Amino acid sequence: MISIIVPVYNRDYCLSRCLDSIMYQTFTDWECVLVDDGSTDGTLEVCHRYEKADLRFRIYNQPNRGVSVARNRGLEFSRGEYIAFIDSDDWIDQNYLQLLYESAGNGIMPLCGYHVQQRDGGSMNVTIQNNLYLMDSNIAELLTEQLSDGLLAGPICKLYDRNIIETNRLRFPSGINWGEDLIFNYAYYQHIEGIRGVSYNLYHVVQEIESLSVKAKYAFFLTDHLRLWKSVSLFILAKDIDVPPALNVLMEKWYRLLFSQQIAGVLYVHDRLSWKQRYERMNYLIQSADRENFKKYRFKRLKGFLVYHRLSVLIFIFYEVKFFLMKQLTNK
């Protein structure tokens, strides 16, 4: 049996689409654990309607404690041999469970692609090759392909083996603001034999368009970013993966991108921080940076040079001027 865990919170306007896509799966040996995270709209009523219509739906309630706690509660109450996570905004193709199930077993995690539909009408596909990636041979190839796409980071598009989760006491970390999925996944990946790609985009994501100010809020979470970096690094070390130059460069770029986003976020939210507060937070980030990730690039790019030499005042001026010019262009 496959246990489908769906955390729900204030999604009465779109939840039916998600649950309908589960109800009409060609693979029928499933249960759906709905964990309501303290919804204040009609979400719970929608859940009860499906629970009455199909006994494979089960509902559990909790005060609003966040998606990680909701997923962990779903793990506690689920009974299936395999676990699937679906977000309440999204939906799946009719053969989603069937194709993933056929590719699972013997320590192999199945992984499919997904389609993204944005509220403004834009769309994109994230696809994986129909290959078997083994931890002791070609997993670095998959890491190189997918690290920047996020397919390995989130809990969607996968089937997890319950035995691996319970034997190793794996849970989503709570109390952090961003990246709990990636931390859980890379802990899980340490205990599997490989990943099998399913070359169909079977999962459908509805993506809200975030403003710059919304995105910038993630930049304050330095500790979370460092935990993400550590999770990926520990996975590579634990599996003794031979990291090719391409993956090494990609990870270094990823680290610098996260770091740049943190600085930009600290300085961008002008209405929340004074000049002094912005500088103090940015200086903390500069002093906390892993200089080795900027070392080989310090003479190629101005920012890398400034970070490597911890020239906080110059970096502060650089970003303040940059955002001032951006604001002037936006207001024209």
C-alpha positions in Angstrom: 0.0 0.0 0.0 1.1 3.6 -0.7 0.3 6.2 2.0 -0.2 9.7 0.5 0.4 12.5 3.0 -1.2 15.8 2.2 -0.7 18.7 4.7 -3.5 21.2 4.3 -3.9 24.8 5.5 -6.5 27.2 4.2 -6.9 25.7 0.7 -10.6 25.3 0.4 -10.6 27.0 -3.1 -8.2 24.4 -4.7 -8.1 21.3 -2.5 -10.8 19.4 -4.4 -8.6 19.3 -7.6 -5.8 17.7 -5.6 -8.0 15.1 -3.9 -9.9 14.3 -7.1 -6.6 13.5 -8.8 -5.8 11.1 -5.9 -9.2 9.5 -5.8 -9.1 8.5 -9.5 -5.6 6.9 -9.6 -5.2 3.7 -11.7 -3.2 2.3 -8.7 -5.9 1.7 -6.1 -4.1 0.3 -3.1 -3.5 3.6 -1.4 -4.6 5.7 1.7 -4.6 9.4 1.9 -3.7 11.0 5.2 -4.9 14.6 5.3 -3.3 16.6 8.1 -5.1 19.9 8.7 -2.7 22.4 10.1 -5.3 24.6 11.9 -7.2 25.9 8.9 -9.6 28.8 9.5 -11.5 28.6 6.2 -13.6 25.8 4.7 -10.6 23.4 4.2 -11.7 21.0 6.9 -15.2 20.7 5.5 -13.7 19.8 2.1 -11.6 17.1 3.8 -14.7 15.6 5.6 -16.6 15.5 2.3 -13.9 13.3 0.7 -13.6 11.2 3.9 -17.3 10.4 3.7 -17.1 9.6 -0.1 -14.0 7.3 0.1 -12.8 5.5 3.2 -9.3 5.6 2.0 -9.2 9.3 3.0 -8.4 9.9 6.7 -8.2 13.3 8.5 -6.0 14.4 11.4 -6.1 17.8 13.0 -3.5 19.8 14.7 -3.0 23.5 15.8 -1.1 25.6 13.3 2.5 24.4 13.7 3.8 24.4 10.1 4.2 22.0 7.2 7.1 20.0 8.7 5.2 19.1 11.8 2.2 18.2 9.6 4.2 15.9 7.5 5.8 14.2 10.5 2.3 13.7 12.0 1.2 12.2 8.7 4.2 9.8 8.9 3.1 8.7 12.4 -0.5 7.9 11.3 0.3 6.4 7.9 0.4 2.6 7.3 1.7 2.0 3.8 4.9 0.3 2.6 5.6 3.4 0.6 5.1 7.1 1.3 4.2 9.8 -1.2 3.9 13.5 -0.3 1.6 15.8 -2.3 1.1 19.5 -1.7 -2.6 20.6 -1.4 -2.2 23.2 -4.2 -1.0 20.6 -6.7 -2.4 17.6 -8.5 -1.1 14.4 -10.1 -1.7 12.4 -13.3 -3.9 9.3 -13.1 -0.9 6.9 -13.5 1.3 8.8 -11.0 1.3 6.2 -8.3 1.3 3.2 -10.7 4.4 4.3 -12.6 6.3 5.3 -9.4 5.4 2.0 -7.7 6.6 -0.1 -10.7 10.0 1.6 -10.4 10.4 1.2 -6.6 12.0 -1.6 -4.6 15.3 -3.0 -3.5 16.5 0.3 -2.1 15.7 2.2 -5.3 13.8 5.5 -5.1 11.6 6.4 -8.1 11.7 10.0 -9.2 9.5 11.6 -11.9 9.5 15.1 -13.5 6.9 17.8 -13.0 5.1 20.6 -14.8 4.9 24.1 -13.3 1.9 26.3 -14.0 2.2 29.9 -12.8 -0.7 32.1 -11.9 0.3 34.6 -14.5 0.0 32.0 -17.3 3.7 31.1 -17.6 4.7 27.4 -17.4 7.8 25.2 -17.5 8.7 21.5 -17.3 11.4 19.8 -15.1 12.2 16.4 -16.6 14.5 13.6 -15.5 16.1 11.0 -17.8 14.8 7.4 -17.7 18.0 6.1 -16.1 19.1 4.2 -13.0 21.5 6.3 -10.9 23.4 4.1 -8.4 25.1 5.6 -5.3 28.3 3.6 -6.0 28.6 4.6 -9.6 26.8 7.4 -11.5 24.8 9.3 -8.9 27.0 12.3 -9.4 25.6 12.6 -12.9 22.1 13.1 -11.5 23.3 15.5 -8.8 25.0 17.6 -11.6 21.8 17.6 -13.6 19.2 18.2 -10.9 20.9 20.2 -8.1 19.9 23.5 -9.6 16.4 22.4 -10.7 15.3 21.5 -7.2 13.9 18.0 -8.2 16.1 16.3 -5.6 15.3 18.9 -2.9 11.5 18.7 -2.4 9.4 15.7 -1.2 7.2 15.6 -4.3 7.6 13.3 -7.4 9.0 10.5 -5.2 8.1 7.3 -3.3 9.8 6.9 0.0 10.4 3.5 1.6 8.7 3.5 5.0 11.2 0.9 6.4 14.1 3.2 5.6 12.4 6.2 7.2 11.5 4.4 10.4 14.7 2.4 10.8 16.8 5.5 10.6 14.3 7.7 12.5 14.1 10.3 9.8 11.7 13.2 10.2 11.4 16.7 8.7 13.2 19.2 10.9 10.9 21.7 12.6 11.8 25.2 13.9 13.5 26.3 10.7 12.1 28.7 8.1 13.3 27.3 4.8 14.8 24.1 3.3 13.4 21.4 5.6 12.6 19.3 2.6 16.2 19.2 1.4 17.5 18.4 4.8 15.1 15.4 5.1 15.8 14.2 1.6 19.6 14.2 1.8 19.4 12.4 5.1 17.2 9.8 3.3 19.5 9.5 0.3 22.3 8.3 2.6 20.3 5.0 3.1 19.3 4.1 -0.4 21.0 2.2 -3.2 20.0 4.5 -6.0 17.4 6.6 -7.8 15.4 5.5 -10.9 14.3 8.3 -13.2 10.7 8.1 -14.6 10.8 10.3 -17.7 7.3 11.6 -17.5 6.1 14.9 -15.9 3.4 13.2 -13.8 3.2 15.9 -11.1 1.6 19.4 -11.6 2.7 22.4 -9.5 0.7 25.6 -9.2 3.2 28.3 -8.4 2.3 31.7 -7.0 4.3 34.7 -8.3 6.3 36.1 -5.4 7.3 39.7 -5.1 10.9 40.6 -4.4 10.0 41.6 -0.9 8.5 38.1 -0.2 11.6 36.4 -1.7 13.8 38.7 0.3 12.5 37.4 3.6 14.3 34.1 3.1 17.6 35.9 3.1 17.5 36.4 6.9 17.7 32.7 7.5 21.5 32.2 7.5 21.4 29.2 9.8 18.9 27.5 7.5 21.1 28.0 4.5 24.1 26.6 6.2 22.2 23.6 7.3 21.2 23.0 3.7 24.8 23.2 2.5 25.9 20.9 5.3 23.2 18.3 4.4 24.3 18.1 0.7 28.0 17.9 1.8 27.4 15.2 4.3 25.5 13.1 1.8 28.4 13.3 -0.7 30.9 12.4 2.0 28.8 9.6 3.5 28.3 7.9 0.1 32.0 8.6 -0.9 30.8 10.0 -4.2 33.5 10.9 -6.7 32.5 14.5 -7.3 33.3 15.6 -10.9 34.5 19.1 -11.7 31.1 20.1 -13.1 29.3 19.2 -9.8 32.0 20.9 -7.7 31.6 24.1 -9.7 27.8 23.9 -9.5 27.8 23.4 -5.7 30.2 26.4 -5.3 27.9 28.5 -7.5 24.9 27.4 -5.5 26.6 28.4 -2.2 27.6 31.8 -3.6 24.0 32.3 -5.0 22.5 31.5 -1.6 25.0 33.9 0.0 24.3 36.7 -2.5 20.5 36.2 -1.9 21.0 36.6 1.8 23.0 39.9 1.4 20.5 41.2 -1.1 17.6 40.3 1.1 19.0 42.0 4.2 19.6 45.2 2.3 16.5 45.2 0.1 13.9 45.3 2.9 14.4 49.0 3.5 11.1 49.5 5.3 11.9 47.1 8.0 15.5 47.9 8.8 17.5 51.0 9.5 20.8 51.7 7.8 22.7 50.6 10.9 20.6 47.4 11.2 21.2 46.5 7.5 24.9 47.0 7.8 25.2 45.0 11.0 23.3 42.0 9.5 25.2 42.2 6.3 28.5 42.4 8.1 27.5 39.3 10.1 26.9 37.4 6.8 30.3 38.5 5.4 32.2 37.4 8.5 30.3 34.0 8.5 31.1 33.3 4.8 33.1 30.2 3.8 36.0 32.1 2.2 37.2 29.0 0.3 34.1 29.1 -1.9 35.0 32.6 -3.0 38.8 32.1 -3.2 39.3 30.9 -6.8 36.8 33.6 -8.0 38.0 36.5 -6.0 39.9 38.2 -8.8 37.2 37.4 -11.5 34.3 39.1 -9.9 34.1 42.2 -7.8 31.7 40.7 -5.2 33.9 37.6 -4.8 36.9 39.8 -4.2 35.1 41.9 -1.6 33.7 38.9 0.3 37.0 37.0 0.3 38.7 40.1 1.9 35.7 40.7 4.1 35.4 44.3 3.0 31.9 44.8 4.5 31.7 48.6 4.0 32.4 48.4 0.3 29.9 45.6 -0.2 27.3 47.6 1.7 27.9 50.6 -0.5 27.8 48.4 -3.6 24.4 47.0 -2.8 22.9 50.3 -1.6 23.8 52.0 -4.9 22.5 49.0 -6.8 19.1 48.9 -5.1 18.8 52.7 -5.3 19.3 52.6 -9.1 16.9 49.7 -9.4 14.3 51.7 -7.5 14.8 54.7 -9.7 14.4 52.6 -12.9 11.2 50.9 -11.5 9.6 54.3 -10.7 10.1 55.7 -14.2 
